[in-house]
């Protein structure tokens, strides 16, 4: 029953976000529509913001191939993220356009940074070039900033974007940056 309530709350939140802005959504409304009480809601989630971010992480978890350590094709990663955003544009837009925007961006940044770090570590191992922690963190931060810039710009005006072109451009920028960065840092 516990997992069923969790899934019901997430599904109800997704449906409600497709109908109205996040700023108009309340825990009370989610509970009424999901047929659960507030105690059940708070057993699974800390807040309305938590249920929204959990929903996105669960979705991305089903697309885990995007961030597998051996997936170094950044065009696939960017393409996957942008397609996810396009498929879920109403829900993502509702969260992004809400008073939770700063929290949403921080959470998305941390999630992307973690996955980007895995790719940087794998590429460093594959190139057999050890990178010190501070240097690695710098590369991860820069690459995450590029990905986040693409994500934010896509959320804001993505209907006009060509996903294939964006993914290929991002792949070239990130692969070139990563390879050159690792070479320079290991040489210097």
VOROMI-410547 format. One record per atom (N, C-alpha, C): residue in three letters; atom name; x, y, z. Coordinates in steps of 0.1 Angstrom, whole numbers, plus 5000, padded with zeros to 4 digits. Last residue first. Layout:
% VOROMI-410547
PT   r  a   c1   c2   c3
PT Ala CA    X    Y    Z
...
% end
This chain:
% VOROMI-410547
PT   r  a   c1   c2   c3
PT Unk  N 5500 5199 4832
PT Unk CA 5505 5211 4839
PT Unk  C 5507 5209 4853
PT Unk  N 5490 5176 4821
PT Unk CA 5503 5181 4817
PT Unk  C 5509 5191 4826
PT Unk  N 5465 5175 4832
PT Unk CA 5474 5164 4835
PT Unk  C 5488 5168 4831
PT Unk  N 5453 5198 4821
PT Unk CA 5454 5196 4836
PT Unk  C 5464 5185 4840
PT Unk  N 5453 5193 4794
PT Unk CA 5461 5204 4800
PT Unk  C 5463 5202 4815
PT Unk  N 5437 5169 4792
PT Unk CA 5451 5169 4787
PT Unk  C 5459 5181 4794
PT Unk  N 5413 5178 4803
PT Unk CA 5420 5168 4809
PT Unk  C 5435 5167 4805
PT Unk  N 5407 5199 4784
PT Unk CA 5408 5202 4798
PT Unk  C 5416 5191 4805
PT Unk  N 5404 5184 4760
PT Unk CA 5415 5194 4761
PT Unk  C 5417 5198 4776
PT Unk  N 5382 5168 4767
PT Unk CA 5394 5162 4763
PT Unk  C 5406 5172 4765
PT Unk  N 5362 5188 4774
PT Unk CA 5366 5178 4783
PT Unk  C 5380 5172 4780
PT Unk  N 5360 5203 4751
PT Unk CA 5363 5210 4763
PT Unk  C 5369 5199 4773
PT Unk  N 5351 5184 4732
PT Unk CA 5364 5192 4730
PT Unk  C 5369 5198 4743
PT Unk  N 5327 5176 4745
PT Unk CA 5338 5166 4742
PT Unk  C 5351 5173 4740
PT Unk  N 5313 5201 4745
PT Unk CA 5316 5193 4758
PT Unk  C 5328 5184 4755
PT Unk  N 5311 5208 4718
PT Unk CA 5316 5217 4728
PT Unk  C 5321 5209 4740
PT Unk  N 5299 5185 4706
PT Unk CA 5312 5190 4702
PT Unk  C 5319 5199 4712
PT Unk  N 5275 5183 4721
PT Unk CA 5285 5173 4721
PT Unk  C 5299 5177 4717
PT Unk  N 5263 5207 4714
PT Unk CA 5267 5205 4728
PT Unk  C 5277 5194 4729
PT Unk  N 5258 5202 4687
PT Unk CA 5266 5213 4691
PT Unk  C 5271 5211 4705
PT Unk  N 5241 5180 4689
PT Unk CA 5253 5178 4682
PT Unk  C 5263 5190 4686
PT Unk  N 5219 5191 4703
PT Unk CA 5226 5180 4709
PT Unk  C 5240 5178 4702
PT Unk  N 5210 5210 4684
PT Unk CA 5215 5214 4698
PT Unk  C 5223 5203 4704
PT Unk  N 5202 5194 4663
PT Unk CA 5213 5204 4661
PT Unk  C 5219 5208 4675
PT Unk  N 5182 5179 4675
PT Unk CA 5194 5172 4669
PT Unk  C 5205 5182 4668
PT Unk  N 5163 5198 4683
PT Unk CA 5170 5190 4693
PT Unk  C 5183 5184 4687
PT Unk  N 5158 5230 4675
PT Unk CA 5161 5217 4668
PT Unk  C 5169 5209 4677
PT Unk  N 5134 5251 4691
PT Unk CA 5147 5245 4690
PT Unk  C 5147 5232 4682
PT Unk  N 5110 5262 4697
PT Unk CA 5117 5266 4684
PT Unk  C 5130 5259 4682
PT Unk  N 5103 5254 4722
PT Unk CA 5095 5250 4711
PT Unk  C 5101 5252 4697
PT Unk  N 5121 5265 4741
PT Unk CA 5124 5252 4735
PT Unk  C 5115 5248 4723
PT Unk  N 5124 5287 4758
PT Unk CA 5120 5289 4744
PT Unk  C 5122 5276 4735
PT Unk  N 5128 5277 4785
PT Unk CA 5123 5290 4782
PT Unk  C 5118 5292 4768
PT Unk  N 5139 5252 4782
PT Unk CA 5127 5253 4789
PT Unk  C 5120 5267 4786
PT Unk  N 5163 5260 4768
PT Unk CA 5153 5251 4762
PT Unk  C 5139 5252 4769
PT Unk  N 5176 5274 4787
PT Unk CA 5172 5281 4775
PT Unk  C 5161 5273 4768
PT Unk  N 5180 5254 4806
PT Unk CA 5173 5266 4809
PT Unk  C 5168 5273 4797
PT Unk  N 5196 5235 4791
PT Unk CA 5184 5231 4797
PT Unk  C 5175 5243 4800
PT Unk  N 5219 5251 4784
PT Unk CA 5211 5245 4774
PT Unk  C 5197 5242 4779
PT Unk  N 5228 5256 4810
PT Unk CA 5225 5267 4801
PT Unk  C 5216 5262 4790
PT Unk  N 5234 5230 4818
PT Unk CA 5223 5238 4825
PT Unk  C 5219 5249 4816
PT Unk  N 5256 5224 4802
PT Unk CA 5244 5216 4801
PT Unk  C 5232 5224 4807
PT Unk  N 5274 5244 4811
PT Unk CA 5270 5244 4797
PT Unk  C 5257 5236 4795
PT Unk  N 5276 5237 4838
PT Unk CA 5271 5250 4835
PT Unk  C 5267 5250 4820
PT Unk  N 5288 5212 4836
PT Unk CA 5275 5213 4841
PT Unk  C 5268 5226 4837
PT Unk  N 5313 5220 4827
PT Unk CA 5305 5212 4818
PT Unk  C 5290 5212 4823
PT Unk  N 5322 5234 4850
PT Unk CA 5321 5240 4836
PT Unk  C 5312 5233 4827
PT Unk  N 5322 5214 4870
PT Unk CA 5314 5226 4871
PT Unk  C 5312 5233 4857
PT Unk  N 5340 5195 4859
PT Unk CA 5326 5191 4861
PT Unk  C 5317 5204 4862
PT Unk  N 5363 5210 4860
PT Unk CA 5358 5205 4847
PT Unk  C 5343 5202 4848
PT Unk  N 5365 5214 4888
PT Unk CA 5364 5226 4879
PT Unk  C 5358 5221 4865
PT Unk  N 5368 5188 4897
PT Unk CA 5356 5196 4901
PT Unk  C 5354 5208 4892
PT Unk  N 5393 5183 4886
PT Unk CA 5382 5175 4882
PT Unk  C 5369 5183 4885
PT Unk  N 5409 5200 4901
PT Unk CA 5408 5202 4886
PT Unk  C 5396 5194 4881
PT Unk  N 5405 5190 4926
PT Unk CA 5401 5204 4924
PT Unk  C 5400 5206 4909
PT Unk  N 5416 5164 4923
PT Unk CA 5402 5166 4927
PT Unk  C 5397 5180 4923
PT Unk  N 5436 5158 4893
PT Unk CA 5435 5161 4908
PT Unk  C 5420 5165 4911
PT Unk  N 5436 5131 4871
PT Unk CA 5432 5145 4873
PT Unk  C 5430 5147 4888
PT Unk  N 5455 5109 4850
PT Unk CA 5449 5113 4864
PT Unk  C 5446 5128 4865
PT Unk  N 5447 5095 4822
PT Unk CA 5453 5107 4826
PT Unk  C 5447 5111 4840
PT Unk  N 5436 5075 4806
PT Unk CA 5447 5072 4815
PT Unk  C 5455 5084 4819
PT Unk  N 5414 5078 4792
PT Unk CA 5425 5085 4787
PT Unk  C 5438 5082 4795
PT Unk  N 5397 5064 4810
PT Unk CA 5399 5059 4796
PT Unk  C 5411 5065 4790
PT Unk  N 5398 5081 4832
PT Unk CA 5403 5068 4833
PT Unk  C 5406 5062 4819
PT Unk  N 5385 5104 4821
PT Unk CA 5399 5105 4827
PT Unk  C 5405 5091 4828
PT Unk  N 5360 5093 4815
PT Unk CA 5369 5098 4804
PT Unk  C 5383 5099 4809
PT Unk  N 5351 5088 4842
PT Unk CA 5353 5077 4832
PT Unk  C 5362 5081 4821
PT Unk  N 5350 5114 4853
PT Unk CA 5359 5103 4859
PT Unk  C 5361 5092 4849
PT Unk  N 5331 5126 4836
PT Unk CA 5345 5131 4836
PT Unk  C 5354 5120 4842
PT Unk  N 5308 5110 4842
PT Unk CA 5314 5110 4829
PT Unk  C 5328 5115 4829
PT Unk  N 5305 5117 4869
PT Unk CA 5307 5103 4865
PT Unk  C 5313 5102 4851
PT Unk  N 5299 5144 4866
PT Unk CA 5311 5140 4873
PT Unk  C 5315 5125 4870
PT Unk  N 5274 5143 4855
PT Unk CA 5285 5148 4847
PT Unk  C 5299 5144 4853
PT Unk  N 5259 5135 4877
PT Unk CA 5260 5126 4865
PT Unk  C 5272 5131 4856
PT Unk  N 5262 5157 4894
PT Unk CA 5266 5144 4898
PT Unk  C 5268 5135 4886
PT Unk  N 5252 5178 4878
PT Unk CA 5266 5178 4882
PT Unk  C 5271 5164 4886
PT Unk  N 5225 5171 4876
PT Unk CA 5233 5171 4864
PT Unk  C 5248 5171 4868
PT Unk  N 5218 5175 4904
PT Unk CA 5215 5162 4897
PT Unk  C 5224 5161 4885
PT Unk  N 5224 5202 4907
PT Unk CA 5231 5192 4915
PT Unk  C 5229 5178 4909
PT Unk  N 5206 5214 4888
PT Unk CA 5221 5215 4887
PT Unk  C 5228 5204 4895
PT Unk  N 5182 5207 4899
PT Unk CA 5185 5202 4886
PT Unk  C 5200 5203 4884
PT Unk  N 5183 5222 4923
PT Unk CA 5182 5207 4923
PT Unk  C 5186 5201 4910
PT Unk  N 5186 5248 4913
PT Unk CA 5196 5242 4921
PT Unk  C 5195 5227 4922
PT Unk  N 5161 5250 4898
PT Unk CA 5174 5251 4891
PT Unk  C 5186 5245 4900
PT Unk  N 5143 5247 4920
PT Unk CA 5143 5238 4908
PT Unk  C 5156 5238 4901
PT Unk  N 5149 5270 4935
PT Unk CA 5151 5256 4940
PT Unk  C 5152 5246 4929
PT Unk  N 5141 5289 4916
PT Unk CA 5155 5289 4921
PT Unk  C 5158 5275 4927
PT Unk  N 5113 5283 4913
PT Unk CA 5123 5283 4902
PT Unk  C 5137 5281 4907
PT Unk  N 5091 5284 4929
PT Unk CA 5102 5274 4932
PT Unk  C 5113 5274 4922
PT Unk  N 5072 5300 4919
PT Unk CA 5081 5306 4929
PT Unk  C 5092 5296 4933
PT Unk  N 5073 5288 4885
PT Unk CA 5067 5290 4898
PT Unk  C 5077 5297 4907
PT Unk  N 5083 5279 4861
PT Unk CA 5077 5293 4861
PT Unk  C 5071 5296 4875
PT Unk  N 5090 5253 4866
PT Unk CA 5100 5263 4863
PT Unk  C 5095 5277 4865
PT Unk  N 5065 5240 4869
PT Unk CA 5075 5240 4880
PT Unk  C 5085 5252 4878
PT Unk  N 5055 5244 4844
PT Unk CA 5047 5248 4855
PT Unk  C 5056 5250 4868
PT Unk  N 5074 5232 4828
PT Unk CA 5072 5247 4827
PT Unk  C 5064 5252 4839
PT Unk  N 5071 5206 4835
PT Unk CA 5084 5212 4838
PT Unk  C 5082 5227 4837
PT Unk  N 5044 5202 4825
PT Unk CA 5047 5200 4839
PT Unk  C 5060 5207 4843
PT Unk  N 5047 5209 4798
PT Unk CA 5037 5216 4806
PT Unk  C 5041 5214 4821
PT Unk  N 5068 5191 4789
PT Unk CA 5069 5206 4788
PT Unk  C 5059 5213 4798
PT Unk  N 5076 5166 4786
PT Unk CA 5070 5169 4798
PT Unk  C 5069 5185 4800
PT Unk  N 5088 5164 4761
PT Unk CA 5077 5155 4764
PT Unk  C 5069 5159 4776
PT Unk  N 5109 5183 4765
PT Unk CA 5098 5185 4755
PT Unk  C 5086 5177 4758
PT Unk  N 5124 5170 4785
PT Unk CA 5118 5183 4788
PT Unk  C 5106 5186 4778
PT Unk  N 5132 5147 4770
PT Unk CA 5124 5146 4783
PT Unk  C 5117 5159 4786
PT Unk  N 5146 5160 4750
PT Unk CA 5134 5152 4746
PT Unk  C 5126 5150 4759
PT Unk  N 5167 5170 4766
PT Unk CA 5158 5179 4759
PT Unk  C 5146 5172 4754
PT Unk  N 5179 5145 4775
PT Unk CA 5174 5155 4785
PT Unk  C 5164 5165 4778
PT Unk  N 5186 5133 4751
PT Unk CA 5177 5127 4760
PT Unk  C 5171 5136 4770
PT Unk  N 5204 5152 4740
PT Unk CA 5192 5149 4733
PT Unk  C 5182 5142 4742
PT Unk  N 5224 5151 4760
PT Unk CA 5217 5163 4758
PT Unk  C 5204 5160 4751
PT Unk  N 5232 5124 4757
PT Unk CA 5227 5129 4770
PT Unk  C 5219 5141 4768
PT Unk  N 5239 5123 4730
PT Unk CA 5228 5115 4734
PT Unk  C 5223 5119 4748
PT Unk  N 5260 5141 4730
PT Unk CA 5249 5144 4722
PT Unk  C 5237 5136 4726
PT Unk  N 5279 5129 4746
PT Unk CA 5271 5140 4752
PT Unk  C 5259 5144 4743
PT Unk  N 5288 5099 4751
PT Unk CA 5283 5106 4739
PT Unk  C 5274 5117 4745
PT Unk  N 5296 5083 4771
PT Unk CA 5303 5095 4769
PT Unk  C 5299 5103 4757
PT Unk  N 5285 5061 4791
PT Unk CA 5279 5069 4781
PT Unk  C 5286 5082 4779
PT Unk  N 5297 5049 4813
PT Unk CA 5303 5046 4800
PT Unk  C 5296 5053 4788
PT Unk  N 5280 5058 4834
PT Unk CA 5294 5062 4833
PT Unk  C 5301 5060 4819
PT Unk  N 5248 5069 4824
PT Unk CA 5257 5058 4827
PT Unk  C 5271 5062 4825
PT Unk  N 5229 5088 4819
PT Unk CA 5240 5091 4827
PT Unk  C 5248 5080 4832
PT Unk  N 5210 5077 4802
PT Unk CA 5215 5091 4799
PT Unk  C 5228 5093 4807
PT Unk  N 5200 5054 4813
PT Unk CA 5211 5053 4803
PT Unk  C 5217 5066 4800
PT Unk  N 5179 5062 4829
PT Unk CA 5192 5062 4835
PT Unk  C 5203 5060 4825
PT Unk  N 5152 5068 4827
PT Unk CA 5161 5071 4816
PT Unk  C 5175 5071 4820
PT Unk  N 5142 5065 4852
PT Unk CA 5138 5055 4841
PT Unk  C 5146 5057 4828
PT Unk  N 5153 5087 4863
PT Unk CA 5158 5074 4867
PT Unk  C 5154 5063 4857
PT Unk  N 5136 5107 4853
PT Unk CA 5150 5106 4848
PT Unk  C 5156 5093 4852
PT Unk  N 5114 5101 4869
PT Unk CA 5113 5101 4855
PT Unk  C 5127 5099 4849
PT Unk  N 5124 5106 4895
PT Unk CA 5119 5092 4891
PT Unk  C 5118 5091 4876
PT Unk  N 5130 5133 4892
PT Unk CA 5141 5124 4894
PT Unk  C 5137 5109 4891
PT Unk  N 5104 5143 4890
PT Unk CA 5113 5145 4879
PT Unk  C 5125 5135 4880
PT Unk  N 5093 5135 4915
PT Unk CA 5087 5131 4902
PT Unk  C 5097 5132 4891
PT Unk  N 5110 5149 4932
PT Unk CA 5110 5135 4932
PT Unk  C 5104 5129 4919
PT Unk  N 5101 5175 4927
PT Unk CA 5115 5171 4923
PT Unk  C 5116 5156 4923
PT Unk  N 5075 5174 4936
PT Unk CA 5077 5178 4922
PT Unk  C 5091 5173 4918
PT Unk  N 5078 5167 4963
PT Unk CA 5071 5157 4954
PT Unk  C 5073 5161 4940
PT Unk  N 5092 5190 4972
PT Unk CA 5098 5176 4972
PT Unk  C 5091 5167 4963
PT Unk  N 5073 5210 4970
PT Unk CA 5085 5210 4962
PT Unk  C 5092 5197 4961
PT Unk  N 5056 5201 4990
PT Unk CA 5051 5202 4976
PT Unk  C 5063 5202 4966
PT Unk  N 5075 5181 5013
PT Unk CA 5068 5193 5008
PT Unk  C 5063 5191 4994
PT Unk  N 5084 5156 5019
PT Unk CA 5086 5167 5029
PT Unk  C 5077 5179 5026
PT Unk  N 5067 5125 5014
PT Unk CA 5073 5137 5009
PT Unk  C 5074 5148 5019
PT Unk  N 5056 5103 5028
PT Unk CA 5064 5101 5016
PT Unk  C 5072 5113 5011
PT Unk  N 5043 5114 5049
PT Unk CA 5051 5102 5051
PT Unk  C 5061 5100 5040
PT Unk  N 5028 5134 5038
PT Unk CA 5041 5138 5045
PT Unk  C 5049 5126 5050
PT Unk  N 5007 5118 5028
PT Unk CA 5015 5127 5019
PT Unk  C 5029 5130 5026
PT Unk  N 4997 5107 5051
PT Unk CA 5003 5098 5041
PT Unk  C 5012 5106 5032
PT Unk  N 4988 5131 5063
PT Unk CA 4998 5123 5070
PT Unk  C 5005 5113 5060
PT Unk  N 4968 5138 5046
PT Unk CA 4980 5146 5047
PT Unk  C 4991 5139 5054
PT Unk  N 4954 5109 5029
PT Unk CA 4954 5120 5039
PT Unk  C 4967 5127 5039
PT Unk  N 4942 5104 4995
PT Unk CA 4951 5101 5007
PT Unk  C 4950 5112 5017
PT Unk  N 4931 5108 4970
PT Unk CA 4924 5100 4980
PT Unk  C 4933 5095 4991
PT Unk  N 4941 5126 4952
PT Unk CA 4948 5113 4953
PT Unk  C 4940 5103 4962
PT Unk  N 4925 5148 4957
PT Unk CA 4924 5141 4944
PT Unk  C 4931 5127 4944
PT Unk  N 4933 5154 4983
PT Unk CA 4919 5152 4980
PT Unk  C 4918 5144 4967
PT Unk  N 4961 5158 4980
PT Unk CA 4956 5147 4989
PT Unk  C 4941 5144 4985
PT Unk  N 4962 5180 4963
PT Unk CA 4968 5167 4959
PT Unk  C 4962 5156 4967
PT Unk  N 4949 5199 4980
PT Unk CA 4943 5195 4967
PT Unk  C 4949 5182 4962
PT Unk  N 4968 5200 5001
PT Unk CA 4954 5196 5004
PT Unk  C 4948 5192 4991
PT Unk  N 4991 5210 4989
PT Unk CA 4991 5197 4994
PT Unk  C 4977 5192 4996
PT Unk  N 4982 5229 4959
PT Unk CA 4984 5228 4974
PT Unk  C 4984 5213 4977
PT Unk  N 4989 5251 4932
PT Unk CA 4987 5238 4937
PT Unk  C 4989 5237 4952
PT Unk  N 4996 5275 4923
PT Unk CA 4982 5274 4926
PT Unk  C 4979 5260 4932
PT Unk  N 5022 5272 4915
PT Unk CA 5019 5282 4926
PT Unk  C 5004 5281 4930
PT Unk  N 5020 5255 4893
PT Unk CA 5024 5250 4906
PT Unk  C 5021 5259 4917
PT Unk  N 4990 5259 4873
PT Unk CA 5004 5263 4877
PT Unk  C 5007 5258 4891
PT Unk  N 4972 5232 4860
PT Unk CA 4973 5245 4866
PT Unk  C 4987 5247 4870
PT Unk  N 4973 5208 4846
PT Unk CA 4960 5216 4845
PT Unk  C 4962 5230 4851
PT Unk  N 4996 5196 4850
PT Unk CA 4992 5197 4836
PT Unk  C 4980 5206 4834
PT Unk  N 4995 5194 4877
PT Unk CA 5005 5203 4871
PT Unk  C 5002 5205 4856
PT Unk  N 4977 5173 4880
PT Unk CA 4973 5186 4884
PT Unk  C 4982 5197 4878
PT Unk  N 4993 5151 4870
PT Unk CA 4980 5155 4864
PT Unk  C 4976 5169 4867
PT Unk  N 5014 5151 4889
PT Unk CA 5016 5153 4875
PT Unk  C 5004 5158 4867
PT Unk  N 4999 5146 4912
PT Unk CA 5007 5158 4911
PT Unk  C 5009 5161 4897
PT Unk  N 4990 5120 4906
PT Unk CA 4981 5131 4908
PT Unk  C 4987 5144 4907
PT Unk  N 5014 5106 4905
PT Unk CA 5006 5107 4893
PT Unk  C 4996 5118 4894
PT Unk  N 5023 5109 4932
PT Unk CA 5031 5115 4921
PT Unk  C 5022 5116 4908
PT Unk  N 5003 5097 4946
PT Unk CA 5006 5111 4949
PT Unk  C 5013 5117 4937
PT Unk  N 5005 5071 4936
PT Unk CA 4993 5078 4934
PT Unk  C 4995 5093 4936
PT Unk  N 5030 5063 4945
PT Unk CA 5028 5064 4930
PT Unk  C 5016 5072 4927
PT Unk  N 5025 5064 4973
PT Unk CA 5036 5072 4967
PT Unk  C 5033 5074 4952
PT Unk  N 5005 5044 4974
PT Unk CA 5002 5058 4978
PT Unk  C 5012 5068 4972
PT Unk  N 5020 5022 4966
PT Unk CA 5008 5026 4958
PT Unk  C 5005 5040 4961
PT Unk  N 5038 5020 4987
PT Unk CA 5043 5023 4973
PT Unk  C 5032 5028 4964
PT Unk  N 5020 5012 5007
PT Unk CA 5028 5024 5008
PT Unk  C 5033 5029 4994
PT Unk  N 5008 4988 5000
PT Unk CA 5000 5000 5000
PT Unk  C 5009 5013 5000
% end
